[in-house]
Amino acid sequence: MLIRSASVAVSIAALAACRAPHTRATERDAAPPSIAGTATDGGASDAETREPLGGDAEVELLDGKERLGFVSVPVGARAPRPIMIALHGGSDRPERACASWRGISEAYPFVVCPRGFGGNEAALGWRGVADTSDRIARAIAATKAIFGGWIHETPSFVLAGFSMGGSQVALLAGHAPRAYPRVVVGDSAHDPAPALGFSRAWAAGGGERAIFLCTTSGCEPSMRAAARKVAADKLFARLNVAPTQVHALSAPVVQSMRRDFGWLVDGAEGWIGYVPPSQDSLPGRTETFDPR
């Protein structure tokens, strides 16, 4: 059973200035006891005394009856956790993106998965930087309204996307590099131009690390070229090649991405407690591109 947020009145500003909206709780929408009334201090002493975060692993985000997306919740956390953002592919759904990136990130962060545009849940998509930024801001605001002090506030976000969502990641990173210094561009070979064209503006504006993900062999030439462009612009990049020939965030892809996710978030604010998995049995392969 999903927990639905209370009706939310959201005022959209720039993403960097987005803030939690006022909420009106109903009996159905009330947060679990372990969410309400929590402190914001994420220090060790606090982690030793506060109750672990409870509730469901995925929560739908609503503004009245409007569906804003989903958030994957770090159930069991004893201290505030950061937000990362995951964009679903075309004709896909935000809850599926949340489930996949929850597995990739070891369920460590709040994974906010905005809903793309479209009235048909089986045919959602993305329209461009302005609209996508608005959808991200509203989903983050709704998440903060529900979880409050469980969120570790950070000046930037890890941003990941797959397929059409991967193209949006590249566009957003080039447009707002300080907001998105660490990104995953997942198999956007069907539309390679954004991945091939964002690195210079991203590097100049504060970008740091990028992973390019391939799920089919046809993806590799363009995503490898994109990784080389990032390295040529003096930043770090990796190409993760999953052991599949299926264009989807399938179980083998999730497992392959787990190998490189720790590298992506290493040193990022809010991620100090993240523990990467053992590399011994993870499938796929990684190519590393160091700054030139």
N, C-alpha and C positions, 0 to 999 in steps of 0.2 A: 504494500500500500504506500502511495506517495503522499508526502506532506506537501500541501499547497500553501504558498505564502498568503498573508493577508493582502487585501486590496492596497495598492501602493500608488501614491500620487508622486510622479517623478518629474523633476525639472531637469532637462538634459542640458548640460554645459559641456565644455571641453572634457575629454576623457581624463586628463590629468587632474581636473578639478571636480570630478564626479563625487557625490556624497550620498549617503544613505537617505532615502526619503522617509517621510512620516508613514507609519503603518497603523492600521486599525485591526486588531486581532479579534477573531471570532473563536468560538469554542472549537470549531473544526480546525481553524488555522493556528491555534496556539502552539508555540514551540514546546518541545519536550522539556521536562524539568532540568535536564543537564545542560540545556542551551541557555536558559534564562538566567539573568543575574550573574554572569561570569565576569571575572576581572580581565583587564587587558595586559597585565604583566606576564610575559612569557619566560621569566627567569626560572632557574632550576628549583628554587625554593617553592615557587608557585606550582610548578609541575608536580612536585612531590605531594602537595596538599589538595589540589583541586580534583574534582571528580572527572572521569574521562568523558569526552563528548559522546553523547548518545544520539539516538534517532536512526533514520533510514540512510542508506548509503547514497541514494539519489533523491533529490528534492526538485520538484517542478517550480519554476519561477513565474509568477503571474502579476500582471498589473490589471486589477479587476478581473475581467474575463479574458484579457489579452494574454496570450502565451509568449513569454519572453525567452524561454529556454529551460535548461536544467543546470543544477550544480551537483557535482560529486563531492560528498562530504567525508572528511578524514575521521571517520568514526573511531573512537578510542583515543584520540589526541588528548593530551593533558596540558598543552600549551598552545597559544595561537599559531596558526599556520598561514602561509602565504596563499595568494590567489594566482593561479595560472589560467590562461584563456585557451580554449580549443574550439576551432571552427570546423563544422561538419562539411562533408562534400556535397556536391549537387545531387538533388534527389535523394538525400539522406536525412537523418534526423539527429537533433542535438543529444538526445539521450544515448544514442549509439556512440557518438563521439565521446561523451562523458565516460561511458563504460570502458572504451578502449584506452583513453588517456589516463583513467584511474589505474588501469593495470600497468601502463608504461611508467607512471610516476610513483609506483608502489603505494598508491592511495595516500601520499603524504600531503599534497596541497588541497585546497578547495579548487576543483576544476570547474570553472564557469564556462558553460557551453551555450552561447546565444543561439536563438532560433533565427534562421535566415528568412527571407521574404517569401511570401506565397501562401495561399489559402489551403492548398492541398498538402497534407503532411507527407505525402510520398513524392512531392516534387518541389521541395524547398531549394532555394539558391541564394546567391549574393549579388548585390547590385553595384558595389563600388565602395570607395573609402569612406565617404560621408555617411552613407546609410549603415555600413557595417560598424563604423565607430559609434554611431548612435545606438545600435543594437547591443554592442559590447557594454557601453556605459550604463544602459538601463538594466542589463542583466547583473552587472557588478553592484549597482545600487540596490537592487532587490536582494542580492545575496547578503550585502552588509546589513540590510534592514532585518533579516532573519537571524544572522549569526553574530552580529555585533562584535563583542570582545574576543570571540574565537578567531578573528581574522588578524593576522600580522600585516599591518599597513606597510607597504613598500612603495618607493617612488616609480617603480617600473614593474612590468609583468613578463613572465615567460609566455610566449605566444606560439601556438602550434595549430596547424591545419592540414587537411588532407584533400587532395584532388582540387576541386574548385575552391575549397577552403585554404589549400596551400597557396594558390595564386593570390588570394586575399591577404594571406600572411605577408607575402613579399611586397604587395602594394602598401599595406599598413606600415611595415617596417621602414620602407623608403620614405613614407610620409611623416612618420613619428618615431624616429630611431631612439630617442631617449625614453619613450614609453615602452619600446619593445627591443631591448638590446640583445635578447637571446631568443632565437626563433627556430622553429622546425617547419620546413617547407616540404610537405608530404606529397610526392608523386604528382606534380602538376605538369607532367610532360605533355598533356593534351593542349596546354596553353603555356608554353615555356617562357614567353616574353617577360612576364613579371619577375620570375625567378632569375632570369638572365640580366635584368635591367635595374634591380634595386640596390645592388651592393655599394655603389659609389656614394649615393646619398645616405645610405644607412651607415657606412663607415665614417663619413664626414660628420655625422650627427650624433655619434656615440654608440653605434652598434658594437657588439662584442663577440658573440659566437653563434654559428648557424649549423644546423643539421639538415641535410637534404636526404629525403627518404625515397627509396625505390622499391616497388613491389612487383615490377615486371622488368624484364631485360630491355624492353623498348624505352623505358624511362631513363636508363643510365646515361646515354650520351648528353642529354640536355641538363640533367641534374649534376653530373660530374663537371660539365662546363660552368654551371652556376657556382659550384663549390670553388672551382679554380679562380673565378672572378672575385669571390670574397677574399681568397688568399692574396690575390694580386692587389687588392685594396687594403692590405696589411692587417687583416683579421683572420680569425681561426674558423675553419670549417671542417665538417665531416660528411661523408656520404655513407649512409647506412643502406646496405643492400639486403633486403629480407629474402628468405628462401622460399619464394612463391612465384607464381606467374598469374596471380589474381589481383586485380586492382581493387583492394579493400583493406581495411584495418582488421585483418583476420588474426587469429591467435598466434600464428608464427610471426606476423609482423609486430604484434605487441611484444613478444618475447625478444625479437631482434632489436627493437628500439630500446628495451630495458638496458641493453649493453652500453648504449651511448648517452642515456639520459643523465646519468650522474656527471658526466663530463660537461653537459650543457649547463647544469645548474651549479656547478662547483664554484663557490665564492660568491654566488648571487645572494643579495640581501633577503633574509627570511628563510633560507634553505639550509642553514647550518646543521640542523638536526636530521637532514635527509641521509639515509644510509643506502647506497647502491647495492644491488644484488651481486652475488658471486658471478663472475664471468665464465666459469668453467663449462657450463652446459647450455649457454645461450646460443641459439642458431643464428645464421646469417653471417655477414662480414662487414667490416668497416674500412673505409679509406680515409686517411687524415690528410688535410691540406693546411700546412702551416704558412704564416705570412711570408711573403717574398720580399 
